[in-house]
Amino acid sequence: MKFLLIMHSNPQVWEALTEEERTEVMRGHGAFMDTVTKSGELISTAALADPSQSAVVRVRSGVPAVTDGPYLEAKEYLGGYYLVECENRKRALELAALIPDAAVDGLGIEVRPVVFAADH
């Protein structure tokens, strides 16, 4: 089964961490990637830029309209993800608990089953 392990970012939470804590979180991602790569469970991963660098495209009456900035004004935003393939939901939850963000107060990892994925 495929699962998306979603990391939501909250700048206020991140800014409240010490430099040492931030470094530890980043190192933890390297260790997590090693673990899921060696187990063969990692399909892909991505870290996303800050929402201030995003744009939203809406097409109305056939005309695209582009606005700068995030889709929603929110204190949390999608920061990145790991797409994994593992035996079951229980294993996906175990993997999510290994992601260092899960241990940071105010953050967590959303685990969602993938119902469709197109291979390219």
MMTF fields as JSON, N, C-alpha, C and O atoms, coordinates in Angstrom:
{
  "mmtfVersion": "1.0.0",
  "mmtfProducer": "UNKNOWN",
  "numBonds": 479,
  "numAtoms": 480,
  "numGroups": 120,
  "numChains": 1,
  "numModels": 1,
  "chainsPerModel": [1],
  "groupsPerChain": [120],
  "chainIdList": ["A"],
  "bondAtomList": [4, 2, 8, 6, 12, 10, 16, 14, 20, 18, 24, 22, 28, 26, 32, 30, 36, 34, 40, 38, 44, 42, 48, 46, 52, 50, 56, 54, 60, 58, 64, 62, 68, 66, 72, 70, 76, 74, 80, 78, 84, 82, 88, 86, 92, 90, 96, 94, 100, 98, 104, 102, 108, 106, 112, 110, 116, 114, 120, 118, 124, 122, 128, 126, 132, 130, 136, 134, 140, 138, 144, 142, 148, 146, 152, 150, 156, 154, 160, 158, 164, 162, 168, 166, 172, 170, 176, 174, 180, 178, 184, 182, 188, 186, 192, 190, 196, 194, 200, 198, 204, 202, 208, 206, 212, 210, 216, 214, 220, 218, 224, 222, 228, 226, 232, 230, 236, 234, 240, 238, 244, 242, 248, 246, 252, 250, 256, 254, 260, 258, 264, 262, 268, 266, 272, 270, 276, 274, 280, 278, 284, 282, 288, 286, 292, 290, 296, 294, 300, 298, 304, 302, 308, 306, 312, 310, 316, 314, 320, 318, 324, 322, 328, 326, 332, 330, 336, 334, 340, 338, 344, 342, 348, 346, 352, 350, 356, 354, 360, 358, 364, 362, 368, 366, 372, 370, 376, 374, 380, 378, 384, 382, 388, 386, 392, 390, 396, 394, 400, 398, 404, 402, 408, 406, 412, 410, 416, 414, 420, 418, 424, 422, 428, 426, 432, 430, 436, 434, 440, 438, 444, 442, 448, 446, 452, 450, 456, 454, 460, 458, 464, 462, 468, 466, 472, 470, 476, 474],
  "bondOrderList": [1, 1, 1, 1, 1, 1, 1, 1, 1, 1, 1, 1, 1, 1, 1, 1, 1, 1, 1, 1, 1, 1, 1, 1, 1, 1, 1, 1, 1, 1, 1, 1, 1, 1, 1, 1, 1, 1, 1, 1, 1, 1, 1, 1, 1, 1, 1, 1, 1, 1, 1, 1, 1, 1, 1, 1, 1, 1, 1, 1, 1, 1, 1, 1, 1, 1, 1, 1, 1, 1, 1, 1, 1, 1, 1, 1, 1, 1, 1, 1, 1, 1, 1, 1, 1, 1, 1, 1, 1, 1, 1, 1, 1, 1, 1, 1, 1, 1, 1, 1, 1, 1, 1, 1, 1, 1, 1, 1, 1, 1, 1, 1, 1, 1, 1, 1, 1, 1, 1],
  "groupList": [{"groupName": "MET", "atomNameList": ["N", "CA", "C", "O"], "elementList": ["N", "C", "C", "O"], "formalChargeList": [0, 0, 0, 0], "bondAtomList": [1, 0, 2, 1, 3, 2], "bondOrderList": [1, 1, 2], "singleLetterCode": "M", "chemCompType": "L-PEPTIDE LINKING"}, {"groupName": "LYS", "atomNameList": ["N", "CA", "C", "O"], "elementList": ["N", "C", "C", "O"], "formalChargeList": [0, 0, 0, 0], "bondAtomList": [1, 0, 2, 1, 3, 2], "bondOrderList": [1, 1, 2], "singleLetterCode": "K", "chemCompType": "L-PEPTIDE LINKING"}, {"groupName": "PHE", "atomNameList": ["N", "CA", "C", "O"], "elementList": ["N", "C", "C", "O"], "formalChargeList": [0, 0, 0, 0], "bondAtomList": [1, 0, 2, 1, 3, 2], "bondOrderList": [1, 1, 2], "singleLetterCode": "F", "chemCompType": "L-PEPTIDE LINKING"}, {"groupName": "LEU", "atomNameList": ["N", "CA", "C", "O"], "elementList": ["N", "C", "C", "O"], "formalChargeList": [0, 0, 0, 0], "bondAtomList": [1, 0, 2, 1, 3, 2], "bondOrderList": [1, 1, 2], "singleLetterCode": "L", "chemCompType": "L-PEPTIDE LINKING"}, {"groupName": "ILE", "atomNameList": ["N", "CA", "C", "O"], "elementList": ["N", "C", "C", "O"], "formalChargeList": [0, 0, 0, 0], "bondAtomList": [1, 0, 2, 1, 3, 2], "bondOrderList": [1, 1, 2], "singleLetterCode": "I", "chemCompType": "L-PEPTIDE LINKING"}, {"groupName": "HIS", "atomNameList": ["N", "CA", "C", "O"], "elementList": ["N", "C", "C", "O"], "formalChargeList": [0, 0, 0, 0], "bondAtomList": [1, 0, 2, 1, 3, 2], "bondOrderList": [1, 1, 2], "singleLetterCode": "H", "chemCompType": "L-PEPTIDE LINKING"}, {"groupName": "SER", "atomNameList": ["N", "CA", "C", "O"], "elementList": ["N", "C", "C", "O"], "formalChargeList": [0, 0, 0, 0], "bondAtomList": [1, 0, 2, 1, 3, 2], "bondOrderList": [1, 1, 2], "singleLetterCode": "S", "chemCompType": "L-PEPTIDE LINKING"}, {"groupName": "ASN", "atomNameList": ["N", "CA", "C", "O"], "elementList": ["N", "C", "C", "O"], "formalChargeList": [0, 0, 0, 0], "bondAtomList": [1, 0, 2, 1, 3, 2], "bondOrderList": [1, 1, 2], "singleLetterCode": "N", "chemCompType": "L-PEPTIDE LINKING"}, {"groupName": "PRO", "atomNameList": ["N", "CA", "C", "O"], "elementList": ["N", "C", "C", "O"], "formalChargeList": [0, 0, 0, 0], "bondAtomList": [1, 0, 2, 1, 3, 2], "bondOrderList": [1, 1, 2], "singleLetterCode": "P", "chemCompType": "L-PEPTIDE LINKING"}, {"groupName": "GLN", "atomNameList": ["N", "CA", "C", "O"], "elementList": ["N", "C", "C", "O"], "formalChargeList": [0, 0, 0, 0], "bondAtomList": [1, 0, 2, 1, 3, 2], "bondOrderList": [1, 1, 2], "singleLetterCode": "Q", "chemCompType": "L-PEPTIDE LINKING"}, {"groupName": "VAL", "atomNameList": ["N", "CA", "C", "O"], "elementList": ["N", "C", "C", "O"], "formalChargeList": [0, 0, 0, 0], "bondAtomList": [1, 0, 2, 1, 3, 2], "bondOrderList": [1, 1, 2], "singleLetterCode": "V", "chemCompType": "L-PEPTIDE LINKING"}, {"groupName": "TRP", "atomNameList": ["N", "CA", "C", "O"], "elementList": ["N", "C", "C", "O"], "formalChargeList": [0, 0, 0, 0], "bondAtomList": [1, 0, 2, 1, 3, 2], "bondOrderList": [1, 1, 2], "singleLetterCode": "W", "chemCompType": "L-PEPTIDE LINKING"}, {"groupName": "GLU", "atomNameList": ["N", "CA", "C", "O"], "elementList": ["N", "C", "C", "O"], "formalChargeList": [0, 0, 0, 0], "bondAtomList": [1, 0, 2, 1, 3, 2], "bondOrderList": [1, 1, 2], "singleLetterCode": "E", "chemCompType": "L-PEPTIDE LINKING"}, {"groupName": "ALA", "atomNameList": ["N", "CA", "C", "O"], "elementList": ["N", "C", "C", "O"], "formalChargeList": [0, 0, 0, 0], "bondAtomList": [1, 0, 2, 1, 3, 2], "bondOrderList": [1, 1, 2], "singleLetterCode": "A", "chemCompType": "L-PEPTIDE LINKING"}, {"groupName": "THR", "atomNameList": ["N", "CA", "C", "O"], "elementList": ["N", "C", "C", "O"], "formalChargeList": [0, 0, 0, 0], "bondAtomList": [1, 0, 2, 1, 3, 2], "bondOrderList": [1, 1, 2], "singleLetterCode": "T", "chemCompType": "L-PEPTIDE LINKING"}, {"groupName": "ARG", "atomNameList": ["N", "CA", "C", "O"], "elementList": ["N", "C", "C", "O"], "formalChargeList": [0, 0, 0, 0], "bondAtomList": [1, 0, 2, 1, 3, 2], "bondOrderList": [1, 1, 2], "singleLetterCode": "R", "chemCompType": "L-PEPTIDE LINKING"}, {"groupName": "GLY", "atomNameList": ["N", "CA", "C", "O"], "elementList": ["N", "C", "C", "O"], "formalChargeList": [0, 0, 0, 0], "bondAtomList": [1, 0, 2, 1, 3, 2], "bondOrderList": [1, 1, 2], "singleLetterCode": "G", "chemCompType": "PEPTIDE LINKING"}, {"groupName": "ASP", "atomNameList": ["N", "CA", "C", "O"], "elementList": ["N", "C", "C", "O"], "formalChargeList": [0, 0, 0, 0], "bondAtomList": [1, 0, 2, 1, 3, 2], "bondOrderList": [1, 1, 2], "singleLetterCode": "D", "chemCompType": "L-PEPTIDE LINKING"}, {"groupName": "TYR", "atomNameList": ["N", "CA", "C", "O"], "elementList": ["N", "C", "C", "O"], "formalChargeList": [0, 0, 0, 0], "bondAtomList": [1, 0, 2, 1, 3, 2], "bondOrderList": [1, 1, 2], "singleLetterCode": "Y", "chemCompType": "L-PEPTIDE LINKING"}, {"groupName": "CYS", "atomNameList": ["N", "CA", "C", "O"], "elementList": ["N", "C", "C", "O"], "formalChargeList": [0, 0, 0, 0], "bondAtomList": [1, 0, 2, 1, 3, 2], "bondOrderList": [1, 1, 2], "singleLetterCode": "C", "chemCompType": "L-PEPTIDE LINKING"}],
  "groupTypeList": [0, 1, 2, 3, 3, 4, 0, 5, 6, 7, 8, 9, 10, 11, 12, 13, 3, 14, 12, 12, 12, 15, 14, 12, 10, 0, 15, 16, 5, 16, 13, 2, 0, 17, 14, 10, 14, 1, 6, 16, 12, 3, 4, 6, 14, 13, 13, 3, 13, 17, 8, 6, 9, 6, 13, 10, 10, 15, 10, 15, 6, 16, 10, 8, 13, 10, 14, 17, 16, 8, 18, 3, 12, 13, 1, 12, 18, 3, 16, 16, 18, 18, 3, 10, 12, 19, 12, 7, 15, 1, 15, 13, 3, 12, 3, 13, 13, 3, 4, 8, 17, 13, 13, 10, 17, 16, 3, 16, 4, 12, 10, 15, 8, 10, 10, 2, 13, 13, 17, 5],
  "groupIdList": [1, 2, 3, 4, 5, 6, 7, 8, 9, 10, 11, 12, 13, 14, 15, 16, 17, 18, 19, 20, 21, 22, 23, 24, 25, 26, 27, 28, 29, 30, 31, 32, 33, 34, 35, 36, 37, 38, 39, 40, 41, 42, 43, 44, 45, 46, 47, 48, 49, 50, 51, 52, 53, 54, 55, 56, 57, 58, 59, 60, 61, 62, 63, 64, 65, 66, 67, 68, 69, 70, 71, 72, 73, 74, 75, 76, 77, 78, 79, 80, 81, 82, 83, 84, 85, 86, 87, 88, 89, 90, 91, 92, 93, 94, 95, 96, 97, 98, 99, 100, 101, 102, 103, 104, 105, 106, 107, 108, 109, 110, 111, 112, 113, 114, 115, 116, 117, 118, 119, 120],
  "secStructList": [7, 3, 3, 3, 3, 3, 3, 3, 3, 7, 2, 2, 2, 2, 2, 2, 1, 7, 2, 2, 2, 2, 2, 2, 2, 2, 2, 2, 2, 2, 2, 2, 2, 2, 2, 2, 2, 2, 6, 6, 7, 3, 3, 3, 3, 3, 3, 7, 7, 7, 4, 4, 4, 7, 3, 3, 3, 3, 3, 3, 6, 6, 3, 3, 3, 3, 3, 3, 1, 7, 1, 1, 7, 7, 1, 7, 3, 3, 3, 3, 3, 3, 3, 3, 3, 7, 1, 7, 2, 2, 2, 2, 2, 2, 2, 2, 2, 2, 1, 4, 4, 4, 4, 1, 6, 6, 7, 7, 3, 3, 3, 3, 3, 7, 1, 7, 7, 7, 7, 7],
  "xCoordList": [0.839, 0.0, 0.883, 1.953, 0.411, 1.135, 0.497, -0.723, 1.368, 0.92, 1.723, 2.912, 1.042, 1.707, 1.882, 0.908, 3.123, 3.443, 3.691, 4.723, 2.74, 2.703, 3.238, 2.81, 4.189, 4.776, 4.214, 4.432, 3.499, 2.983, 3.958, 4.428, 4.26, 5.197, 4.442, 3.398, 4.987, 4.45, 5.643, 6.434, 5.781, 6.944, 7.113, 8.243, 6.019, 6.13, 6.765, 7.592, 6.387, 6.961, 8.435, 9.276, 8.752, 10.138, 11.03, 12.141, 10.54, 11.32, 11.566, 12.565, 10.661, 10.805, 11.875, 12.327, 12.281, 13.313, 14.69, 14.922, 15.576, 16.954, 17.623, 17.124, 18.731, 19.493, 19.892, 19.858, 20.269, 20.649, 19.463, 19.625, 18.275, 17.08, 16.741, 16.381, 16.851, 16.579, 17.562, 17.183, 18.825, 19.848, 19.553, 19.719, 19.118, 18.787, 17.615, 17.63, 16.615, 15.477, 15.97, 15.596, 16.801, 17.292, 18.147, 18.03, 18.999, 19.786, 18.878, 19.141, 17.816, 16.871, 16.22, 15.908, 16.013, 15.453, 16.43, 16.017, 17.708, 18.709, 18.68, 18.736, 18.591, 18.529, 17.252, 17.276, 16.123, 14.865, 14.96, 14.544, 15.508, 15.635, 16.522, 16.234, 17.597, 18.442, 17.642, 17.743, 16.847, 16.06, 15.08, 15.042, 14.282, 13.251, 13.836, 13.217, 15.012, 15.677, 16.21, 16.021, 16.875, 17.422, 16.327, 16.523, 15.17, 14.071, 13.315, 12.498, 13.584, 12.889, 11.504, 10.736, 11.165, 9.818, 9.683, 8.563, 10.783, 10.705, 10.459, 11.196, 9.413, 9.146, 9.7, 10.441, 9.337, 9.842, 9.654, 8.94, 10.31, 10.182, 10.404, 11.072, 9.847, 10.053, 9.885, 9.027, 10.721, 10.568, 10.135, 10.693, 9.155, 8.599, 9.103, 9.415, 9.179, 9.58, 8.505, 7.382, 8.868, 7.943, 6.735, 6.897, 5.53, 4.33, 4.406, 3.695, 5.253, 5.376, 5.92, 5.806, 6.509, 7.037, 6.049, 6.375, 4.855, 3.876, 2.984, 2.975, 2.247, 1.236, 0.017, 0.13, -1.143, -2.398, -2.971, -3.085, -3.331, -3.914, -5.368, -5.69, -6.232, -7.661, -8.087, -7.725, -8.856, -9.352, -10.839, -11.624, -11.207, -12.608, -12.991, -12.348, -14.04, -14.506, -13.372, -13.248, -12.549, -11.465, -10.238, -9.282, -10.239, -9.116, -8.388, -8.983, -7.081, -6.318, -6.066, -5.736, -6.225, -5.897, -4.888, -5.127, -3.773, -2.695, -2.541, -2.443, -2.521, -2.247, -1.038, -0.853, -0.226, 0.946, 0.546, -0.42, 1.316, 1.108, 0.357, -0.043, 0.17, -0.444, -1.93, -2.589, -2.428, -3.841, -4.698, -5.748, -4.257, -4.969, -4.037, -2.839, -4.575, -3.815, -3.962, -5.064, -2.865, -2.916, -1.591, -0.566, -1.622, -0.37, 0.451, 1.659, -0.195, 0.508, 0.389, -0.587, 1.385, 1.343, 2.07, 2.842, 1.814, 2.459, 3.936, 4.307, 4.767, 6.201, 6.923, 7.985, 6.348, 6.973, 6.283, 5.32, 6.803, 6.177, 7.174, 8.216, 6.821, 7.467, 6.365, 5.331, 6.578, 5.669, 6.326, 7.426, 5.636, 6.197, 5.253, 4.05, 5.826, 5.023, 5.421, 6.581, 4.426, 4.703, 3.542, 2.526, 3.716, 2.787, 1.362, 0.393, 1.242, -0.083, -0.059, 0.989, -1.229, -1.368, -0.514, 0.106, -0.491, 0.295, 1.755, 2.365, 2.315, 3.712, 3.862, 4.862, 2.892, 2.948, 2.978, 3.704, 2.199, 2.2, 3.537, 4.023, 4.132, 5.456, 6.489, 7.326, 6.416, 7.354, 7.158, 8.129, 5.906, 5.614, 6.22, 6.703, 6.189, 6.742, 8.259, 8.835, 8.911, 10.361, 10.766, 11.932, 9.84, 10.153, 10.343, 9.478, 11.447, 11.768, 10.729, 10.591, 10.007, 8.979, 7.906, 7.296, 7.675, 6.649, 6.966, 6.063, 8.236, 8.649, 8.704, 9.047, 8.368, 8.413, 7.029, 6.046, 6.949, 5.671, 5.099, 5.797, 3.838, 3.177, 3.212, 2.57, 3.95, 4.006, 3.541, 3.39, 3.316, 2.917, 2.991, 3.201, 2.823, 2.869, 1.49, 0.962, 0.922, -0.374, -0.102, 0.728, -0.792, -0.629, -1.906, -2.983, -1.771, -2.956, -2.694, -1.674, -3.607, -3.462, -3.583, -4.339, -2.836, -2.924, -3.911, -3.737, -4.947, -5.961, -5.718, -6.267, -4.89, -4.535, -3.195, -2.948, -2.337, -1.058, -0.721, -0.809, -0.337, 0.052, 1.565, 2.267, 2.061, 3.501, 3.822, 3.054, 4.986, 5.332, 6.532, 6.958],
  "yCoordList": [-1.177, 0.0, 1.239, 1.26, 2.271, 3.535, 4.504, 4.57, 5.252, 6.258, 7.53, 7.49, 8.665, 9.957, 10.393, 10.536, 10.601, 11.082, 12.582, 13.004, 13.37, 14.804, 15.592, 15.411, 16.473, 17.325, 18.732, 19.391, 19.177, 20.541, 21.404, 21.017, 22.568, 23.482, 24.608, 25.06, 25.043, 26.191, 27.077, 26.727, 28.224, 29.078, 29.484, 29.61, 29.688, 30.072, 28.959, 29.223, 27.73, 26.587, 26.455, 26.271, 26.548, 26.406, 27.489, 27.205, 28.734, 29.859, 29.714, 30.216, 29.033, 28.868, 27.834, 27.786, 27.011, 26.014, 26.678, 27.7, 26.094, 26.583, 26.139, 25.257, 26.751, 26.359, 24.895, 24.177, 24.459, 23.055, 22.12, 21.07, 22.502, 21.675, 21.616, 20.554, 22.736, 22.747, 21.849, 21.104, 21.931, 21.093, 19.623, 18.796, 19.299, 17.913, 17.406, 16.261, 18.234, 17.852, 17.561, 16.552, 18.44, 18.257, 16.993, 16.256, 16.738, 15.499, 14.281, 13.254, 14.414, 13.311, 12.94, 11.772, 13.919, 13.615, 12.779, 11.875, 13.07, 12.265, 10.823, 9.891, 10.642, 9.292, 8.582, 7.392, 9.321, 8.711, 8.262, 7.156, 9.129, 8.766, 7.546, 6.691, 7.45, 6.25, 5.005, 3.976, 5.108, 3.968, 3.482, 2.293, 4.406, 3.977, 3.653, 2.926, 4.181, 3.803, 2.378, 1.563, 2.079, 0.735, -0.323, -1.453, 0.037, -0.923, -1.076, -1.985, -0.189, -0.243, 0.376, 0.217, 1.084, 1.646, 3.057, 3.502, 3.769, 5.137, 5.128, 4.499, 5.834, 6.03, 7.388, 7.481, 8.437, 9.773, 10.677, 10.343, 11.825, 12.822, 14.188, 14.316, 15.2, 16.57, 17.516, 17.324, 18.536, 19.641, 20.837, 21.082, 21.57, 22.67, 24.016, 24.184, 24.974, 26.338, 26.986, 26.492, 28.092, 28.865, 29.287, 29.599, 29.304, 29.686, 31.079, 31.359, 31.951, 33.287, 33.229, 34.202, 32.1, 31.936, 31.249, 30.977, 30.971, 30.249, 31.199, 32.409, 30.621, 31.342, 30.445, 29.22, 31.056, 30.319, 30.661, 31.832, 29.628, 29.815, 29.383, 28.277, 30.273, 29.973, 30.332, 31.391, 29.449, 29.734, 30.037, 29.22, 31.217, 31.653, 32.08, 32.937, 31.469, 31.738, 31.543, 32.297, 30.531, 30.21, 31.083, 30.907, 32.029, 32.958, 32.665, 32.72, 32.352, 32.111, 33.41, 34.439, 33.345, 34.471, 33.96, 32.944, 34.647, 34.221, 35.24, 36.444, 34.731, 35.602, 35.041, 33.826, 35.927, 35.509, 35.14, 35.665, 34.221, 33.855, 32.561, 31.932, 32.171, 30.868, 30.837, 31.871, 29.63, 29.406, 29.86, 30.473, 29.563, 29.94, 30.708, 30.429, 31.652, 32.294, 31.407, 31.232, 30.858, 29.945, 29.99, 30.381, 29.585, 29.568, 28.33, 28.306, 27.299, 26.095, 25.935, 26.376, 25.304, 25.06, 23.757, 23.253, 23.222, 21.991, 22.268, 23.072, 21.605, 21.834, 20.788, 21.058, 19.591, 18.522, 17.201, 17.122, 16.173, 14.855, 13.75, 13.961, 12.579, 11.332, 10.449, 10.26, 9.91, 8.924, 7.575, 7.318, 6.718, 5.409, 4.306, 4.513, 3.14, 1.95, 0.933, 0.532, 0.527, -0.402, -1.38, -1.277, -2.304, -3.425, -3.008, -3.54, -2.05, -1.699, -0.358, 0.273, 0.061, 1.34, 1.358, 2.37, 0.247, 0.181, 0.53, 1.298, -0.031, 0.26, 1.726, 2.358, 2.275, 3.686, 4.582, 5.576, 4.235, 5.004, 4.878, 5.845, 3.68, 3.488, 4.37, 5.0, 4.404, 5.237, 6.712, 7.445, 7.144, 8.546, 8.945, 10.066, 8.028, 8.31, 8.466, 9.042, 7.966, 8.102, 9.448, 9.832, 10.162, 11.465, 12.449, 12.545, 13.178, 14.004, 15.072, 15.44, 15.572, 16.587, 16.074, 16.859, 14.762, 14.175, 14.371, 14.339, 14.573, 14.735, 16.196, 16.484, 17.119, 18.548, 18.999, 18.819, 19.59, 20.107, 21.096, 22.003, 20.919, 21.812, 21.316, 21.906, 20.238, 19.66, 18.219, 17.644, 17.643, 16.248, 15.816, 16.639, 14.546, 13.989, 13.431, 12.576, 13.921, 13.407, 12.201, 12.272, 11.099, 9.864, 9.631, 9.468, 9.617, 9.422, 8.342, 8.376, 7.381, 6.365, 7.017, 7.97, 6.492, 6.945, 6.021, 4.802, 6.599, 5.794, 5.684, 4.804, 6.587, 6.525, 7.216, 8.282, 6.602, 7.216, 6.786, 5.602, 7.728, 7.428, 7.33, 8.246, 6.25, 6.123, 6.761, 6.659, 7.43, 8.082, 7.465, 7.896],
  "zCoordList": [0.0, 0.0, 0.0, 0.608, -0.696, -0.709, 0.28, 0.427, 0.951, 1.912, 1.694, 1.379, 1.87, 1.852, 3.295, 4.034, 3.687, 5.034, 4.885, 4.364, 5.343, 5.068, 6.255, 7.395, 5.952, 6.988, 6.834, 5.817, 7.839, 7.862, 8.637, 9.706, 8.099, 8.751, 9.433, 8.962, 10.539, 11.247, 11.6, 12.476, 10.925, 11.162, 12.625, 13.099, 13.343, 14.754, 15.577, 16.45, 15.306, 16.014, 15.65, 16.529, 14.365, 13.899, 14.501, 14.949, 14.51, 15.036, 16.547, 17.062, 17.251, 18.699, 19.061, 20.205, 18.095, 18.356, 18.399, 17.753, 19.152, 19.151, 17.845, 17.146, 17.54, 16.336, 16.417, 15.417, 17.608, 17.809, 17.543, 16.921, 18.015, 17.786, 16.299, 15.792, 15.598, 14.149, 13.408, 12.505, 13.801, 13.168, 13.409, 12.513, 14.612, 14.945, 14.109, 13.655, 13.904, 13.056, 11.637, 11.04, 11.107, 9.739, 9.625, 8.646, 10.608, 10.619, 10.683, 10.057, 11.444, 11.579, 10.258, 10.024, 9.395, 8.076, 7.259, 6.533, 7.37, 6.672, 7.154, 6.351, 8.459, 9.037, 8.601, 8.288, 8.58, 8.156, 6.694, 6.35, 5.842, 4.421, 4.245, 3.408, 5.021, 4.975, 5.335, 4.667, 6.397, 6.866, 5.802, 5.488, 5.244, 4.286, 2.912, 2.134, 2.608, 1.359, 1.481, 0.579, 2.596, 2.807, 2.885, 2.439, 3.451, 3.559, 2.241, 2.095, 1.283, -0.001, 0.037, -0.911, 1.119, 1.263, 0.69, 0.437, 0.48, -0.034, -1.537, -2.295, -1.956, -3.375, -3.805, -4.784, -3.07, -3.372, -2.162, -1.217, -2.215, -1.168, -1.781, -2.806, -1.157, -1.613, -0.439, 0.423, -0.426, 0.512, -0.331, -1.4, 0.144, -0.63, -0.136, 1.043, -1.059, -0.718, 0.145, 0.241, 0.765, 1.572, 0.728, -0.451, 1.306, 0.554, -0.068, -1.033, 0.47, -0.112, -1.536, -2.282, -1.92, -3.265, -4.203, -5.359, -3.714, -4.521, -5.309, -5.086, -6.22, -6.992, -7.084, -7.033, -7.219, -7.357, -8.727, -9.087, -9.487, -10.814, -10.753, -10.318, -11.194, -11.314, -12.727, -13.24, -13.357, -14.696, -14.591, -14.109, -15.046, -15.027, -16.436, -17.042, -16.936, -18.314, -19.311, -20.276, -19.074, -19.99, -19.868, -20.623, -18.929, -18.785, -17.475, -16.398, -17.577, -16.351, -15.589, -16.179, -14.293, -13.419, -12.406, -11.752, -12.268, -11.385, -10.26, -10.499, -9.033, -7.888, -7.152, -7.078, -6.614, -5.852, -4.439, -3.886, -3.866, -2.475, -2.312, -3.292, -1.09, -0.813, -1.153, -1.261, -1.315, -1.601, -0.426, -0.617, 0.767, 1.988, 2.911, 2.967, 3.619, 4.69, 5.919, 6.44, 6.369, 7.506, 8.244, 7.685, 9.509, 10.261, 9.936, 10.174, 9.395, 8.979, 7.471, 6.864, 6.876, 5.438, 5.129, 5.945, 3.942, 3.511, 3.293, 2.438, 4.064, 3.98, 3.151, 2.589, 3.073, 2.308, 2.588, 3.351, 1.949, 2.121, 1.829, 1.208, 2.295, 1.899, 1.332, 1.972, 0.144, -0.422, -0.208, -0.697, 0.529, 0.867, 0.42, 0.255, 0.23, -0.021, 1.031, 1.134, 1.81, 2.901, 3.048, 2.361, 3.934, 4.078, 4.449, 3.908, 5.379, 5.869, 6.603, 6.74, 7.068, 7.78, 9.052, 9.378, 9.751, 10.985, 10.702, 11.446, 9.631, 9.289, 8.877, 9.219, 8.153, 7.757, 8.996, 9.027, 10.003, 11.247, 11.972, 12.559, 11.929, 12.529, 11.828, 12.474, 10.495, 9.737, 10.068, 10.253, 10.142, 10.453, 11.805, 11.97, 12.753, 14.079, 14.049, 14.972, 13.011, 12.873, 12.278, 12.373, 11.672, 11.088, 12.237, 13.109, 12.258, 13.427, 13.754, 14.92, 12.783, 13.044, 14.004, 14.731, 14.007, 14.862, 16.34, 17.176, 16.67, 18.062, 18.501, 19.648, 17.6, 17.921, 18.378, 17.658, 19.581, 20.071, 19.064, 18.609, 18.721, 17.771, 16.339, 15.469, 16.071, 14.73, 14.774, 15.851, 13.63, 13.532, 12.087, 11.196, 11.851, 10.508, 10.169, 10.88, 9.088, 8.617, 7.731, 6.825, 7.983, 7.212, 6.423, 6.995, 5.082, 4.239, 3.206, 2.518, 3.087, 2.042, 0.661, 0.475, -0.284, -1.671, -2.376, -2.371, -2.981, -3.656, -5.16, -5.824, -5.688, -7.098, -7.286, -6.723, -8.079, -8.444, -9.85, -10.174, -10.691, -12.063, -12.124, -11.695, -12.643, -12.854, -14.19, -15.146, -14.242, -15.506, -16.136, -17.208]
}
